[in-house]
């Protein structure tokens, strides 16, 4: 029987960045809203801490196929086609060697991707989820992370929405039912150091 490689214990805690691409963060991007720019510093802090701490980093980026039917289209304008500028990572959030890129076509980073399998195989238990938008892609990804048996966590300041009331309602529901909402400094400390002691 072939022995499996040992699981990296630092991967028990992972960072999932959702839609940190030009579509939302470029001021001329099709889905830009001013509040997104306020997330950049917290997002950088989380990413820097995850890299310094040797954590698994996953970049989940929306990516559609030009010329094919897509069920999002009746609700949203055409956007984020593979290879288009608005689908590119926002400068400073490009993947580094050893980091994973997941292309998603629905709101959740888990739906119809191999993200859950990837996290399970790496021994991930808790995943810090950050990016845009709290009430859409973040909420959907948190819900699915919980359903797959992970412990989803949101760091305050690392998510936002162009609808602040839905942002707040989503954080309240996440904390109450499906995950945890912690201060940014707590999440940064977990990623950089030993992680939560629970």
Secondary structure, 3 states (H helix, E strand, C coil): CCCCCCCCHHHHEEEEEECCEHHHHCCCCCCCCHHHHCCHHHHHHHHHHHHHCCCEEEEEEECECCCCCCCCCCCCCCCCECCCHHHCECCCCCCCCCCEEEEECCCCCCCCCCHHHHHHHCCCCEEEEEEECHHHHHHHHHHHHHHCCCEEEEECCCEECCCHHHHHHHHHHHHHHHEEEECHHHHHHHHHCCCCCC
